[in-house]
């Protein structure tokens, strides 16, 4: 924390010492409250997960683009107990209208998501970490790989691990998209119009998993952590 230069009036020695101690305590408390968020959720670190996805056995029929104007270079890969890809991250701000996700903040806003909350409403992008999977096509049929709404995903970027759920579907030719809340938790600019990152993000999906209700993020962490530990150990 940078401390601004402030002129302090003279005090008796005892009072001055007490004031200094109080100032240090206040600064320490402020530094603690401003400390960065945890670099991972659960007990499995980013390096452990990334070590399991260093090579790709392609399960998609072709490759995906990360954006409409980029070449198709991203395969969907299979591993023992997981499906994964490495792409960029675009921001999905669809679903429930909020102050941060609406037609004014997001030029591509849609008031719905492919999968819904337990009360039938669309998901809320700015509070629920979720990942977007490409819509079914000749390139890849995600249900055929055991992937469905509410499935658990470990999203890794910058040494951080964030658990999310499969919450929406996107274009048939493009991959690499997650909710506002996912990006924010990973330290990525979540602005739907200008945010996201071109840096590598790893998405590890655990087939045949399901969080219920889909909006229960604590349940996603608990299930994701268990499946991640099994994946890392090779169980």
C-alpha positions as CSV (number, residue, x, y, z in Angstrom):
1,X,0.0,0.0,0.0
2,X,1.3,3.4,-0.9
3,X,1.0,5.8,2.0
4,X,0.4,9.5,1.1
5,X,2.7,12.1,2.7
6,X,0.8,13.8,5.5
7,X,1.9,16.5,7.8
8,X,1.2,15.4,11.5
9,X,1.1,18.1,14.2
10,X,3.5,17.7,17.2
11,X,2.2,15.5,20.0
12,X,3.6,14.6,23.4
13,X,5.9,11.6,23.2
14,X,3.5,9.1,24.8
15,X,0.6,10.3,22.6
16,X,2.8,10.2,19.5
17,X,3.8,6.6,20.2
18,X,0.2,5.6,20.7
19,X,-0.8,7.4,17.5
20,X,2.0,5.6,15.5
21,X,0.8,2.2,16.9
22,X,-2.8,2.9,16.0
23,X,-1.7,4.0,12.5
24,X,0.3,0.9,11.9
25,X,-2.6,-1.3,13.1
26,X,-5.0,0.5,10.8
27,X,-2.7,0.2,7.9
28,X,-2.2,-3.5,8.6
29,X,-5.9,-4.1,8.8
30,X,-6.4,-2.2,5.5
31,X,-3.7,-4.3,3.8
32,X,-5.3,-7.5,5.0
33,X,-8.7,-6.4,3.7
34,X,-7.1,-5.6,0.4
35,X,-5.2,-8.8,0.0
36,X,-5.7,-10.7,-3.3
37,X,-8.3,-13.5,-3.5
38,X,-7.3,-17.1,-3.1
39,X,-5.4,-18.4,-6.1
40,X,-7.5,-21.6,-6.1
41,X,-10.7,-23.1,-4.9
42,X,-10.4,-26.4,-3.1
43,X,-7.2,-28.4,-2.4
44,X,-5.8,-29.1,-5.9
45,X,-3.4,-26.5,-7.4
46,X,-3.1,-25.3,-10.9
47,X,0.2,-26.9,-11.6
48,X,-1.1,-30.3,-10.6
49,X,-4.0,-30.0,-13.0
50,X,-2.0,-28.6,-15.8
51,X,0.5,-31.4,-15.5
52,X,-2.3,-33.9,-16.5
53,X,-3.2,-32.0,-19.7
54,X,0.2,-31.5,-21.3
55,X,-0.7,-33.6,-24.4
56,X,-3.9,-33.9,-26.4
57,X,-5.8,-37.0,-27.6
58,X,-8.3,-35.3,-29.9
59,X,-11.9,-36.3,-29.5
60,X,-13.4,-33.6,-31.7
61,X,-13.8,-34.2,-35.4
62,X,-12.0,-31.0,-36.1
63,X,-10.8,-27.8,-34.5
64,X,-12.3,-24.6,-33.3
65,X,-11.6,-20.9,-33.7
66,X,-11.2,-18.7,-30.6
67,X,-12.8,-15.8,-32.5
68,X,-14.6,-15.5,-35.8
69,X,-11.6,-14.0,-37.5
70,X,-9.0,-16.5,-36.2
71,X,-8.0,-19.8,-37.8
72,X,-9.4,-23.1,-36.3
73,X,-6.5,-24.4,-34.1
74,X,-8.2,-25.6,-30.9
75,X,-9.1,-29.3,-30.5
76,X,-11.3,-30.8,-27.8
77,X,-9.1,-33.3,-26.0
78,X,-9.9,-36.4,-24.0
79,X,-8.1,-37.7,-21.0
80,X,-8.8,-40.4,-18.4
81,X,-11.6,-38.8,-16.4
82,X,-11.7,-35.5,-18.2
83,X,-12.4,-33.5,-21.4
84,X,-10.4,-30.4,-21.9
85,X,-9.3,-27.6,-24.2
86,X,-6.9,-24.7,-24.1
87,X,-8.2,-21.4,-25.6
88,X,-8.8,-17.8,-24.8
89,X,-11.7,-16.4,-22.8
90,X,-14.5,-14.3,-24.1
91,X,-17.1,-13.0,-21.7
92,X,-20.7,-14.4,-21.6
93,X,-23.0,-11.9,-19.9
94,X,-26.3,-13.5,-21.0
95,X,-29.1,-14.6,-18.8
96,X,-30.7,-12.6,-16.0
97,X,-30.6,-8.8,-16.5
98,X,-28.5,-7.1,-13.9
99,X,-26.7,-3.8,-13.5
100,X,-23.5,-5.4,-15.0
101,X,-25.2,-7.7,-17.7
102,X,-27.8,-6.1,-19.9
103,X,-28.4,-4.7,-23.4
104,X,-26.5,-1.5,-22.5
105,X,-23.4,-3.1,-21.2
106,X,-23.2,-6.1,-23.6
107,X,-23.7,-5.5,-27.3
108,X,-24.5,-9.2,-27.7
109,X,-26.7,-9.7,-24.7
110,X,-29.3,-12.4,-24.7
111,X,-31.8,-12.7,-21.9
112,X,-31.5,-16.5,-21.7
113,X,-29.0,-19.3,-21.1
114,X,-29.1,-22.8,-22.4
115,X,-29.5,-24.2,-18.9
116,X,-31.6,-22.7,-16.2
117,X,-31.7,-22.4,-12.4
118,X,-33.8,-24.7,-10.2
119,X,-36.5,-22.0,-10.2
120,X,-36.7,-22.1,-14.0
121,X,-35.0,-18.7,-14.5
122,X,-31.9,-18.2,-16.7
123,X,-28.5,-18.3,-15.0
124,X,-27.0,-15.1,-13.6
125,X,-23.7,-14.5,-15.3
126,X,-22.3,-11.8,-12.9
127,X,-22.6,-14.0,-9.8
128,X,-22.4,-17.6,-11.0
129,X,-19.1,-19.0,-12.5
130,X,-20.1,-21.0,-15.6
131,X,-18.5,-22.1,-18.9
132,X,-19.9,-22.0,-22.4
133,X,-19.6,-25.1,-24.6
134,X,-19.9,-25.0,-28.4
135,X,-23.3,-25.9,-29.7
136,X,-23.7,-29.4,-31.1
137,X,-22.2,-29.7,-34.6
138,X,-20.3,-32.1,-36.8
139,X,-17.1,-30.9,-35.1
140,X,-18.1,-32.1,-31.6
141,X,-21.2,-33.4,-29.9
142,X,-20.7,-32.5,-26.3
143,X,-23.5,-34.8,-24.8
144,X,-21.8,-37.7,-26.5
145,X,-18.7,-37.0,-24.3
146,X,-20.8,-37.1,-21.1
147,X,-21.0,-33.3,-20.9
148,X,-24.2,-31.6,-19.9
149,X,-25.7,-28.6,-18.1
150,X,-24.5,-28.4,-14.5
151,X,-21.4,-30.4,-15.3
152,X,-18.3,-29.4,-13.3
153,X,-15.4,-27.5,-14.9
154,X,-12.0,-26.6,-13.5
155,X,-10.9,-23.3,-15.2
156,X,-7.3,-22.4,-14.9
157,X,-5.5,-19.2,-15.7
158,X,-2.6,-17.3,-14.2
159,X,-1.9,-19.9,-11.6
160,X,-5.5,-19.8,-10.3
161,X,-8.1,-22.6,-10.3
162,X,-11.8,-21.6,-10.4
163,X,-14.6,-24.2,-10.4
164,X,-17.6,-23.5,-12.6
165,X,-20.5,-25.4,-14.2
166,X,-21.5,-25.9,-17.8
167,X,-24.1,-23.1,-18.1
168,X,-24.6,-22.1,-21.7
169,X,-23.9,-23.0,-25.3
170,X,-22.3,-20.8,-27.9
171,X,-21.4,-20.7,-31.6
172,X,-20.8,-24.0,-33.4
173,X,-17.3,-22.9,-34.7
174,X,-15.9,-21.0,-31.7
175,X,-14.6,-22.1,-28.3
176,X,-13.3,-20.3,-25.2
177,X,-16.0,-18.4,-23.3
178,X,-17.1,-18.2,-19.7
179,X,-19.4,-16.1,-17.5
180,X,-18.6,-12.6,-16.1
181,X,-18.2,-14.2,-12.6
182,X,-15.7,-16.8,-13.9
183,X,-13.5,-14.1,-15.5
184,X,-13.7,-11.9,-12.4
185,X,-12.6,-14.7,-10.1
186,X,-9.6,-15.4,-12.3
187,X,-8.4,-11.8,-12.4
188,X,-9.6,-11.4,-16.0
189,X,-11.4,-8.2,-17.1
190,X,-15.1,-9.3,-17.1
191,X,-16.4,-6.4,-19.2
192,X,-18.6,-8.1,-21.8
193,X,-17.8,-5.5,-24.4
194,X,-14.1,-5.0,-24.0
195,X,-12.9,-7.6,-21.5
196,X,-11.7,-11.2,-21.7
197,X,-8.2,-12.3,-22.5
198,X,-6.2,-13.7,-25.4
199,X,-3.8,-15.4,-23.0
200,X,-4.2,-19.2,-22.5
201,X,-7.0,-20.4,-20.4
202,X,-7.4,-24.2,-19.7
203,X,-10.9,-25.7,-19.3
204,X,-11.1,-29.1,-17.7
205,X,-14.6,-30.7,-17.8
206,X,-15.4,-33.7,-15.8
207,X,-17.8,-36.0,-17.7
208,X,-21.0,-37.4,-16.1
209,X,-20.8,-34.9,-13.3
210,X,-23.7,-32.7,-12.3
211,X,-24.2,-30.0,-9.7
212,X,-27.8,-29.7,-8.4
213,X,-29.1,-27.1,-8.1
214,X,-26.9,-25.7,-10.9
215,X,-26.7,-22.3,-9.1
216,X,-25.1,-23.8,-6.0
217,X,-21.5,-22.7,-6.4
218,X,-20.4,-24.2,-3.0
219,X,-21.6,-27.6,-4.3
220,X,-19.6,-27.1,-7.5
221,X,-16.5,-26.4,-5.5
222,X,-17.0,-29.5,-3.3
223,X,-17.7,-31.9,-6.3
224,X,-15.0,-30.2,-8.5
225,X,-12.4,-30.6,-5.8
226,X,-13.2,-34.3,-5.3
227,X,-13.1,-35.0,-9.1
228,X,-9.9,-32.9,-9.5
229,X,-8.2,-34.9,-6.8
230,X,-9.3,-38.2,-8.5
231,X,-8.1,-36.9,-11.9
232,X,-4.7,-35.8,-10.5
233,X,-4.2,-39.1,-8.7
234,X,-5.4,-41.1,-11.8
235,X,-8.2,-42.9,-9.8
